[in-house]
Amino acid sequence: MASTPLVRRVALALTLASTTWLAAPATAAPHRARLGSDLERRVTRGDQAIDVIVHGSEAEVTALARRYNLRVRRLLRNGAVLGVTAGQLDAVAQDPAVDHLASDADVHSSSVTTEAIGADQVLAGLPALPPISGAGIGVAVIDSGIDTRHPALRNRVVYTKDYLGGDGSDAYGHGTHVGALIAGRAGQAADTAAYMGVAPAARLINLRVLDANGAGRASDVIDAIDWAIENRQAFNIRIINLSLGAPVVQSYKDDPLCEAVERAVSAGLVVVAAAGNYGVTKDGALIYGGITAPGNDPAALTVGALDLHDTSLRTDDTLAKYSSKGPSLYDLVLKPDLVAPGSRLVSAEAAGSTLALRYPEKHVAGSGTAGYMQLSGTSMAAAVASGAAALLLDERPRLNPSDVKLALQLTSSHVNGEGFATVGAGSLNSLAAAKFVAHPRRGLPTTTIGGASVQAAGVAFVTSSQVQPQTIVWGGSTLQGGTIVWGGAAMRGATIVWGTADTIVWGGNAGDASTIVWGGSTTQGSTIVWGGSALWGNTIVWGEAATIVWGEQTDYTTIVWGGSVQGSTIVWGEAALGSSTIVWGEVDTIVWGG
């Protein structure tokens, strides 16, 4: 299907985008498509200017538009953008051919040290591990553009496509910073020589979807993802970096952005997504469940942010307070998958960009088009993880997305005082991951970073929708008795216990208390128990129906979810529980009490 707009795109500020899927006619009556919470509000308010992304063939889209007298604004590869009123949207929702309606929301950017993750050693090479730099690996950076004038990015961008009608340059300054964290070359001046990307020989594909204010439309992000899928062989695109996010207003199963992510992963692309920067309120109270879309999708490698405190020593690392925590809203997907350096990272500055002009105090070195600035956020952490993924694919090109995710998770290390809902499998260790994929039969490696020994935590989780049942897709090897088996030899130090349907796969040290069982015949009824005190301090019990209790040994972040449900309001916590009382209210607003 052609990708050219049928009519001129409506300005971002004037319309709210929404998404519609066309499916086989429903048999149940009365039929009403599933609506995201934002669309329900638009219908209730009677809004007259709503953009709707229709998922279906060109013939199906055209038929739907004619049936309801809708305006076709632009064609997409898997549908079209239609202009509707609230009344038309309500009518379309009752059409038997429409399965669900989802928000095509506004998306925003989420505002390194290679030594801290061991990437400097990977680049330099070690005994039994030749130098790896990400050579030839294509990374699609779907962001605000890339300033190719910057010396760190010169000759790194092999293709540019601008979905906003420009030339791919970076008016905001975010994409340039992200791109250089992934694949930037070291600065040439003495004061910039230390600033180098994780995979400096990787190739960047610049797909601009964010404007000068760091905002864009999900439909453009979807189109960019689909373009990357279709052109993956031409540019050897193996990774898509999404240092952006939108509010979660419905299940990932109904979200068009998440659907695009799953198409990419199914096509063999690693999709790295920022977890979001909603970890605390303005008053500093902890937020759980702030993961943004598409980071809420199980198929994405979702990355939270660490604060390195300006040292390469990993024992002093802490979770960045702003980093979004899991589980995901609606689906309770455990996120993030892991965490990586994200606070005060120095990378290429786009001269004259919004960020450079708005925050001159963030400038740290260089001048003109060769400047460097310091930014913080899970956007930066996602870029670091994308670079680490490029190194693995350079070392072993046949790895698929699940392989990459498993390797990065299993080799991550424990973060003091944190649990799965905050740091996932742990802190990214690029050196350990590279050693592991180079010699998987040797088991999980111990590495030395910042002069200290670093142990792999041996934890990983993926959903059964990402891999075939009973298969740990690493060279087609199968899961036997709960232990990963590669090449006929059991891998030491990691155990995977499978659940059923879309449950999550967990791993821990073989035979010890951190092995987790989730789902399947190992539980009774709908009550599921996770682990014990060895699980980084988190004991979690998920009960039946809407009653879910989370507990911690320390009691200061105990959360009750579903203990009090009124309408669509869910209360997390009790006033007596202290600073982590949480109220999830309507209108997608999260209110936090004390």
VOGU-3710 file (C-alpha; in Angstrom, 3 decimals, decimal comma):
1> mastplvrrv> 0,000/0,000/0,000  1,296/3,476/-0,821  2,498/5,554/2,104  1,798/9,032/0,688  -0,834/11,089/2,463  -4,120/11,476/0,599  -4,520/14,928/2,046  -2,251/17,320/3,855  -1,488/16,264/7,409  -3,389/18,115/10,114
11> alaltlastt> -1,250/20,100/12,509  -0,243/18,262/15,656  -1,740/20,805/18,012  -5,167/20,779/16,381  -6,066/17,099/16,448  -6,033/14,097/18,718  -5,127/10,897/16,946  -6,928/7,660/17,621  -6,648/4,190/16,219  -9,142/1,741/14,858
21> wlaapataap> -8,665/-1,866/13,857  -10,788/-3,601/11,276  -11,397/-7,240/12,092  -13,764/-10,013/11,190  -17,367/-9,081/12,081  -18,177/-9,873/15,678  -20,939/-12,340/16,352  -21,934/-11,089/19,786  -24,663/-8,466/20,092  -24,792/-5,702/20,941
31> hrarlgsdle> -21,316/-5,133/19,595  -19,054/-2,320/20,756  -15,374/-2,116/19,989  -12,969/-1,845/22,892  -12,045/1,800/23,451  -9,010/3,310/25,099  -9,820/5,535/28,069  -8,815/8,661/26,142  -11,240/7,871/23,322  -14,072/7,295/25,768
41> rrvtrgdqai> -13,486/10,798/27,075  -13,434/12,255/23,568  -16,782/10,642/22,791  -18,260/11,843/26,090  -17,058/15,404/25,465  -18,400/15,369/21,919  -15,111/16,436/20,324  -15,401/17,310/16,657  -11,785/16,899/15,472  -10,358/13,441/16,095
51> dvivhgseae> -7,839/11,625/13,913  -8,347/7,867/13,751  -5,848/5,300/12,494  -7,748/2,515/10,786  -6,018/-0,840/10,678  -6,895/-2,941/7,632  -6,399/-3,326/3,911  -6,863/-0,365/1,599  -10,171/-1,807/0,428  -11,411/-2,264/4,007
61> vtalarrynl> -10,319/1,228/4,984  -11,997/2,771/1,950  -15,213/0,869/2,595  -15,306/1,998/6,221  -14,675/5,619/5,251  -17,490/5,550/2,705  -19,861/3,833/5,113  -19,548/6,623/7,685  -18,638/9,523/5,386  -15,176/9,827/6,909
71> rvrrllrnga> -12,293/11,844/5,524  -9,139/9,926/4,629  -6,190/12,046/5,723  -3,306/9,748/4,800  -2,611/6,166/3,864  -0,364/3,962/5,990  1,185/0,636/5,145  -1,343/-1,188/7,300  -4,287/1,177/7,232  -5,032/4,880/7,070
81> vlgvtagqld> -5,619/7,979/9,166  -9,260/9,072/9,106  -10,784/12,298/10,398  -13,853/11,689/12,564  -16,169/13,458/14,976  -17,174/12,032/18,350  -20,485/10,916/16,891  -18,787/9,164/13,993  -16,303/7,560/16,360  -19,155/6,240/18,485
91> avaqdpavdh> -20,844/4,844/15,378  -17,636/3,240/14,112  -17,178/1,598/17,515  -20,496/-0,180/17,001  -19,558/-1,468/13,553  -19,243/-5,282/13,660  -16,115/-5,047/11,487  -14,263/-2,989/14,098  -12,667/-4,941/16,923  -11,113/-2,182/19,000
101> lasdadvhss> -10,158/1,483/18,987  -6,869/2,678/20,387  -5,115/5,941/20,933  -2,688/7,189/18,328  -1,384/9,414/21,052  1,088/12,231/21,010  4,540/10,838/21,716  7,388/12,653/23,413  11,076/12,143/23,915  11,955/10,893/27,356
111> svtteaigad> 14,723/13,328/28,696  27,634/7,066/29,411  29,940/5,813/30,313  31,206/2,913/28,255  33,529/2,017/31,088  30,692/1,501/33,586  29,093/-1,196/31,432  32,387/-2,716/30,306  31,940/-1,612/26,696  35,409/-0,062/26,645
121> qvlaglpalp> 36,870/-3,534/27,198  34,645/-4,989/24,469  35,854/-2,317/22,042  39,499/-2,909/22,976  39,290/-6,697/22,939  40,311/-9,290/25,500  41,850/-12,770/25,426  39,362/-15,062/23,637  37,263/-12,003/22,753  38,451/-9,996/19,734
131> pisgagigva> 37,573/-6,289/19,519  33,877/-5,683/18,795  32,514/-2,286/17,738  29,114/-2,932/16,173  30,553/-2,781/12,661  27,887/-2,853/9,976  24,961/-3,209/12,380  22,141/-0,854/11,410  20,282/0,946/14,197  17,119/2,826/13,255
141> vidsgidtrh> 16,868/5,879/15,509  13,227/6,992/15,526  13,537/10,355/17,194  13,878/14,098/16,547  16,479/13,780/13,790  20,275/13,694/13,838  22,706/16,569/13,326  25,135/15,046/10,835  27,351/18,136/11,027  28,646/16,934/14,379
151> palrnrvvyt> 32,077/15,261/14,094  30,945/12,380/16,311  28,191/11,543/13,831  29,918/12,338/10,559  29,543/9,360/8,177  27,592/7,444/10,817  24,161/8,149/9,290  23,599/6,039/6,169  19,998/7,029/5,449  17,541/9,722/6,505
161> kdylggdgsd> 13,759/9,870/6,232  11,783/12,772/7,683  8,124/12,183/8,520  7,582/15,862/9,301  8,515/17,097/5,837  11,999/18,342/6,708  15,510/17,209/5,869  16,085/15,030/8,931  18,075/17,628/10,851  17,557/17,852/14,588
171> ayghgthvga> 15,709/20,994/15,674  15,075/19,603/19,156  18,491/18,116/19,987  17,320/14,826/21,449  17,970/12,465/18,535  21,515/13,761/18,083  22,329/13,054/21,720  20,747/9,593/21,498  22,421/8,732/18,185  25,875/9,607/19,469
181> liagragqaa> 25,345/7,538/22,622  24,677/4,578/20,365  27,318/5,019/17,671  29,165/8,304/18,112  32,880/8,474/17,443  35,195/9,829/20,107  35,730/13,570/20,126  38,915/14,811/18,502  39,775/17,491/21,057  41,413/16,699/24,375
191> dtaaymgvap> 38,309/17,709/26,329  35,955/15,552/24,226  38,031/12,427/23,523  36,294/10,471/26,300  32,828/10,927/24,800  32,253/7,942/22,562  29,214/5,828/21,751  28,841/2,245/22,923  29,059/0,830/19,369  31,024/3,446/17,392
201> aarlinlrvl> 31,148/1,398/14,178  27,397/0,832/13,985  25,404/2,540/11,234  22,535/4,875/12,035  19,303/5,162/10,089  17,769/8,532/10,927  13,955/8,431/10,989  12,664/11,792/12,216  9,226/11,830/13,870  9,602/14,414/16,675
211> dangagrasd> 9,384/18,167/16,155  11,374/21,060/17,605  9,582/20,588/20,939  10,243/16,863/21,142  6,649/15,933/20,310  5,166/13,872/17,505  2,400/11,532/16,472  2,222/7,820/17,109  1,094/7,294/13,517  4,452/8,631/12,325
221> vidaidwaie> 6,290/6,351/14,758  4,262/3,396/13,490  5,017/4,319/9,889  8,726/4,637/10,718  8,763/1,218/12,397  7,069/-0,347/9,378  9,566/1,378/7,078  12,429/-0,085/9,106  10,886/-3,540/8,791  10,493/-3,251/5,021
231> nrqafnirii> 14,007/-1,866/4,510  15,858/-3,948/7,082  17,845/-5,909/4,525  18,871/-2,873/2,471  20,518/-1,220/5,494  21,097/-4,286/7,705  18,742/-2,800/10,284  18,903/-5,082/13,324  17,814/-2,669/16,043  15,150/0,009/16,444
241> nlslgapvvq> 15,760/2,573/19,186  12,640/4,214/20,632  13,763/6,828/23,137  10,220/8,145/23,300  6,902/7,184/24,798  3,187/7,818/25,074  0,768/7,358/27,986  -0,605/3,855/28,431  -4,374/4,142/27,970  -5,214/0,516/27,181
251> sykddplcea> -3,817/-2,990/26,982  -0,716/-3,388/24,846  -2,751/-5,918/22,854  -4,980/-3,075/21,620  -2,267/-0,445/21,133  -1,183/0,241/17,522  2,266/1,357/18,640  2,776/-1,926/20,463  1,449/-3,840/17,470  4,113/-2,186/15,329
261> veravsaglv> 6,771/-3,165/17,868  5,614/-6,777/17,731  5,714/-6,746/13,932  9,305/-5,549/14,108  10,346/-8,186/16,632  8,630/-10,885/14,566  10,668/-9,655/11,586  13,886/-10,171/13,568  14,532/-6,629/14,834  15,494/-5,869/18,420
271> vvaaagnygv> 13,236/-3,044/19,615  14,718/-1,062/22,501  12,274/1,253/24,281  12,679/3,801/27,060  10,796/2,889/30,237  9,678/6,478/30,777  10,539/9,181/33,270  7,608/8,799/35,649  9,244/7,225/38,681  8,340/9,874/41,241
281> tkdgaliygg> 5,882/12,699/41,754  6,894/16,336/42,010  7,011/15,799/45,756  9,314/12,811/45,422  6,790/10,081/46,250  7,455/6,774/44,506  5,318/5,806/41,522  4,792/2,192/40,497  3,182/1,433/37,144  4,512/4,459/35,243
291> itapgndpaa> 5,942/2,535/32,259  5,088/4,305/28,988  4,073/2,835/25,631  5,489/1,027/23,749  7,778/0,030/26,618  4,795/-1,757/28,152  4,871/-4,351/25,373  6,455/-7,685/26,381  8,274/-7,900/23,043  10,201/-4,663/23,596
301> ltvgaldlhd> 13,494/-4,527/25,468  12,421/-1,872/27,959  15,197/0,033/29,697  15,154/2,012/32,918  17,854/4,440/34,054  20,697/4,184/36,546  22,581/6,990/38,224  26,298/6,132/38,145  27,232/9,009/40,462  30,006/9,822/37,997
311> tslrtddtla> 32,057/6,710/38,751  32,633/3,452/36,887  32,342/1,513/40,150  29,044/-0,359/39,953  28,539/-0,856/43,685  27,611/2,804/44,156  25,072/2,832/41,313  21,473/3,619/42,216  18,207/3,603/40,345  17,525/7,083/38,971
321> kysskgpsly> 14,536/8,419/40,888  12,759/9,513/37,720  13,015/6,067/36,071  9,561/4,531/35,538  8,784/1,398/37,494  6,554/-1,547/36,696  4,355/-3,386/36,371  2,579/-2,010/33,325  -0,882/-0,533/33,596  -3,739/-2,802/32,436
331> dlvlkpdlva> -1,621/-5,870/31,602  0,662/-6,107/34,650  3,645/-6,911/32,452  6,788/-6,891/34,544  8,918/-3,979/33,351  11,549/-2,647/32,903  13,554/-5,538/31,488  16,826/-4,086/32,759  18,449/-0,764/33,594  21,422/1,086/32,087
341> pgsrlvsaea> 23,292/4,342/32,721  20,959/7,268/32,089  21,761/10,181/34,409  24,015/13,071/33,400  25,313/11,372/30,265  27,482/13,496/27,989  26,927/13,171/24,256  26,721/15,185/21,040  24,922/18,523/21,166  22,874/19,686/18,169
351> agstlalryp> 23,985/23,287/17,666  21,102/25,755/17,746  18,569/23,135/18,826  15,800/23,710/21,351  17,598/21,800/24,092  20,912/23,553/23,464  19,269/26,983/23,597  16,938/26,232/26,487  19,556/24,617/28,715  22,911/26,307/28,051
361> ekhvagsgta> 24,098/25,150/31,479  24,028/21,557/30,164  26,842/22,325/27,718  30,049/20,687/28,941  32,646/20,780/26,152  33,367/21,715/22,556  31,818/24,535/20,567  29,750/25,230/17,476  28,736/22,064/15,670  31,204/20,052/17,774
371> gymqlsgtsm> 29,645/20,709/21,176  28,715/18,208/23,870  25,956/18,450/26,435  24,743/16,516/29,446  21,236/15,020/29,532  19,431/12,564/31,785  16,568/10,156/31,190  15,537/6,671/30,217  15,984/7,877/26,634  19,702/7,930/27,265
381> aaavasgaaa> 19,590/4,538/28,984  17,749/3,034/26,004  20,441/4,356/23,672  23,149/2,721/25,789  21,269/-0,584/25,621  20,868/-0,259/21,844  24,622/0,144/21,546  25,155/-2,925/23,722  22,761/-4,911/21,518  24,723/-3,824/18,435
391> lllderprln> 27,914/-5,196/19,980  26,265/-8,581/20,547  24,962/-8,715/16,985  28,422/-7,825/15,684  29,872/-10,708/17,691  27,142/-13,195/16,733  25,018/-11,947/13,805  22,594/-14,878/13,909  21,146/-13,876/17,269  17,434/-13,116/17,152
401> psdvklalql> 15,631/-10,551/19,356  14,849/-13,064/22,105  18,488/-14,207/22,143  19,684/-10,633/22,574  17,170/-9,929/25,310  18,030/-13,111/27,199  21,773/-12,494/26,956  21,503/-8,907/28,179  19,192/-9,866/31,040  21,038/-12,972/32,214
411> tsshvngegf> 24,358/-11,112/32,363  22,986/-8,032/34,131  23,955/-7,594/37,764  22,057/-6,956/40,966  21,358/-3,346/41,958  21,499/-2,820/45,708  18,131/-2,258/47,325  16,069/-2,783/44,170  13,691/-5,448/42,880  12,230/-6,671/39,626
421> atvgagslns> 9,565/-3,980/39,367  12,216/-1,251/39,518  15,317/-2,577/37,738  14,085/-5,743/36,030  16,884/-8,268/35,618  19,426/-5,716/36,835  22,202/-3,440/35,614  23,389/-3,845/32,013  26,845/-5,405/31,687  27,933/-5,210/28,060
431> laaakfvahp> 31,221/-6,981/28,734  29,546/-9,970/30,401  26,963/-10,192/27,620  29,631/-10,156/24,903  31,621/-12,864/26,680  28,484/-14,905/27,170  27,376/-14,918/23,529  30,948/-15,638/22,436  31,242/-18,682/24,732  27,782/-19,665/26,049
441> rrglptttig> 28,884/-23,137/27,165  31,176/-21,587/29,741  28,167/-20,213/31,581  27,628/-16,738/32,950  30,962/-14,904/33,185  32,365/-12,892/36,054  33,802/-9,580/34,894  35,945/-6,827/36,342  34,654/-3,276/35,925  35,988/-0,240/37,739
451> gasvqaagva> 38,509/-2,469/39,483  35,822/-4,605/41,131  34,458/-8,062/40,376  30,915/-8,100/38,962  28,705/-11,185/39,171  25,864/-11,845/36,727  22,490/-12,118/38,455  21,310/-14,885/36,117  17,770/-13,543/35,817  15,709/-13,332/32,634
461> fvtssqvqpq> 12,065/-13,096/31,709  10,293/-13,230/28,379  6,722/-14,017/27,409  5,630/-17,102/25,559  4,435/-14,861/22,748  8,065/-13,961/22,077  9,347/-17,505/21,775  7,868/-20,825/20,826  6,686/-22,910/23,813  9,456/-25,041/25,310
471> tivwggstlq> 12,093/-23,364/23,154  14,821/-20,945/24,236  15,580/-19,694/20,760  19,355/-19,765/20,912  20,368/-21,906/17,987  17,083/-23,806/18,301  18,040/-25,409/21,600  15,219/-26,569/23,828  14,295/-26,094/27,430  14,776/-29,313/29,399
481> ggtivwggaa> 13,745/-29,682/33,004  13,819/-25,956/33,663  17,452/-25,522/32,681  18,612/-23,760/29,531  20,471/-26,250/27,356  22,765/-24,944/24,617  24,672/-27,354/22,418  23,706/-30,296/24,609  25,388/-28,914/27,718  23,464/-27,337/30,563
491> mrgativwgt> 24,350/-23,696/31,030  25,557/-23,054/34,550  23,987/-20,461/36,794  20,619/-19,880/35,171  17,283/-21,585/35,506  14,172/-20,756/33,529  10,749/-21,833/34,778  7,932/-21,493/32,285  4,326/-20,529/32,857  1,504/-20,799/30,358
501> adtivwggna> -0,212/-18,587/27,796  1,269/-15,110/28,039  2,954/-15,522/31,396  6,507/-14,459/32,014  9,579/-16,665/32,002  11,828/-16,243/34,994  15,355/-17,343/35,719  17,509/-17,454/38,792  20,558/-19,237/40,089  19,969/-22,944/39,607
511> gdastivwgg> 18,776/-24,650/42,755  18,657/-21,657/45,053  15,814/-19,649/46,531  15,724/-17,120/43,720  14,221/-19,566/41,242  10,710/-18,333/40,508  7,637/-20,145/39,302  4,918/-18,107/37,661  1,784/-19,720/36,245  1,063/-23,216/35,008
521> sttqgstivw> 0,331/-26,293/37,077  2,745/-25,158/39,763  0,089/-22,874/41,246  -3,424/-23,488/42,485  -6,439/-21,619/41,172  -5,556/-18,088/40,210  -3,263/-17,422/43,158  0,350/-16,979/42,122  3,327/-16,695/44,447  6,675/-15,253/43,443
531> ggsalwgnti> 9,815/-16,366/45,204  10,987/-15,474/48,679  13,363/-13,284/50,623  16,252/-14,029/48,269  14,559/-12,087/45,470  16,362/-8,801/46,049  14,111/-7,970/49,001  10,775/-8,311/47,218  8,173/-10,848/48,261  5,167/-10,628/45,988
541> vwgeaativw> 1,827/-12,384/46,179  -0,680/-11,930/43,377  -4,161/-12,927/44,516  -7,398/-13,602/42,726  -9,572/-11,173/40,786  -8,789/-7,545/41,557  -7,075/-8,147/44,877  -3,323/-7,956/44,544  -0,939/-7,538/47,442  2,700/-6,630/47,109
551> geqtdyttiv> 4,943/-6,876/50,135  8,546/-6,056/50,926  10,632/-7,144/53,854  11,267/-3,505/54,705  7,588/-2,455/54,680  8,260/1,064/53,446  6,904/0,438/49,970  4,186/-2,095/50,712  1,414/-1,663/48,174  -2,149/-2,908/48,115
561> wggsvqgsti> -3,617/-2,902/44,626  -7,313/-3,555/44,222  -8,110/-3,386/47,933  -10,539/-0,575/47,277  -12,113/-0,290/43,865  -14,760/2,327/43,148  -15,831/2,627/39,560  -12,657/2,860/37,537  -10,548/4,077/40,447  -8,062/1,641/41,922
571> vwgeaalgss> -6,357/2,392/45,207  -2,795/1,286/45,792  -1,741/1,358/49,412  -3,090/2,606/52,709  -2,274/5,837/54,487  -0,596/3,826/57,235  1,877/2,419/54,750  3,826/5,633/54,468  5,270/7,420/51,465  4,256/4,981/48,757
581> tivwgevdti> 0,475/5,289/48,891  -0,791/5,305/45,352  -4,129/6,129/43,774  -4,760/5,321/40,145  -7,649/7,506/39,114  -9,604/8,222/35,986  -8,522/10,419/33,091  -5,135/8,722/33,052  -4,017/10,850/35,970  -1,983/9,137/38,654
591> vwgg> -2,350/10,755/42,062  -0,009/9,857/44,837  -0,754/10,228/48,524  1,244/10,044/51,697
//
